[in-house]
């Protein structure tokens, strides 16, 4: 989905790729500047960037095909393993996505990658309607990012996600 860059979008958290930001309501990444994204993709040699773009363009089948080829060439790639779970999330196989993120979390616990997995797992829970589990994961991601003095954009992204999950919980009670 592409959203025209307009008033208010500039304060949306970055999603780690040019032209892509996190929608603070859905907590999903969206394309806000297609030209910037396409330019970055043209310069990229990383297949996970193209997989991400296909997911953003709502083409999960094509993303899955490219992912299978990339994983064959690099089965241990952290980013590709993240996107494997993301393909499951994008195709509404939430249980499988959660299972893959939990497995990955176990493998990276205590490393600098742990916060990333908590963030993705939180998003999967949020999208599946489990705001309580999402807020717990976002809280862990935020705490780890602050403790590691991560980039301000990453801390902001976790803070926005945590606040959104808490708002949903508040509305539900």
C-alpha positions, -999 to 999 in steps of 0.1 A, spaced: 0 0 0 13 34 -9 4 65 11 10 100 -2 35 118 19 14 144 36 9 163 68 13 141 98 31 112 80 65 127 87 63 119 124 55 83 116 83 61 128 108 50 101 106 14 91 142 9 83 141 15 46 139 46 25 103 56 16 88 33 42 73 42 75 53 25 102 16 34 104 11 43 140 -25 30 140 -19 -4 123 18 -7 133 24 -21 99 50 -7 75 37 12 45 52 29 15 51 66 18 75 75 -10 75 50 -38 103 68 -57 126 68 -27 119 31 -21 124 21 -57 156 41 -59 169 23 -28 158 -11 -42 177 -4 -75 209 2 -54 204 -29 -32 219 -63 -37 201 -77 -6 172 -100 -16 155 -93 17 149 -57 5 130 -69 -25 111 -94 -3 101 -66 20 89 -45 -10 68 -74 -23 52 -77 11 45 -40 12 30 -42 -22 7 -70 -10 23 -97 -31 30 -124 -5 32 -153 -30 59 -136 -50 77 -127 -17 75 -163 -6 90 -175 -39 119 -150 -37 124 -159 -1 127 -196 -8 153 -190 -34 173 -166 -11 170 -189 19 184 -218 -2 215 -196 -10 218 -183 26 198 -204 50 212 -188 82 205 -152 72 189 -134 102 170 -110 79 157 -137 57 145 -157 87 127 -126 99 110 -123 65 101 -159 66 80 -152 96 67 -120 81 54 -139 50 34 -161 74 21 -130 92 12 -114 59 -8 -145 48 -26 -147 82 -8 -177 94 -2 -160 128 5 -192 148 33 -201 124 47 -166 124 47 -165 162 64 -199 164 92 -188 140 97 -156 159 98 -174 192 124 -199 178 145 -170 165 141 -152 198 155 -182 216 185 -182 193 194 -145 196 186 -140 233 212 -118 249 225 -105 215 219 -71 198 193 -88 176 170 -97 205 151 -63 205 144 -67 167 127 -100 172 107 -87 202 95 -58 180 85 -81 151 68 -106 175 49 -77 191 37 -66 157 25 -101 149 6 -103 182 -9 -68 176 -21 -76 141 -36 -108 153 -56 -89 179 -36 -98 210 -28 -63 223 -17 -76 257 10 -99 243 19 -72 218 25 -46 246 47 -71 265 69 -77 235 70 -40 226 80 -32 262 108 -57 261 120 -43 227 119 -8 241 138 -17 273 165 -35 253 169 -7 229 172 19 256 196 -2 276 218 -7 244 216 30 235 201 21 202 194 46 174 167 71 184 145 61 155 144 25 168 136 36 203 109 59 189 94 31 169 92 8 199 77 36 221 50 44 195 41 7 191 40 2 229 17 32 233 -6 20 206 -9 -14 221 -16 1 255 -42 24 240 -60 -6 224 -59 -24 258 -74 6 275 -102 9 250 -110 -28 254 -113 -26 292 
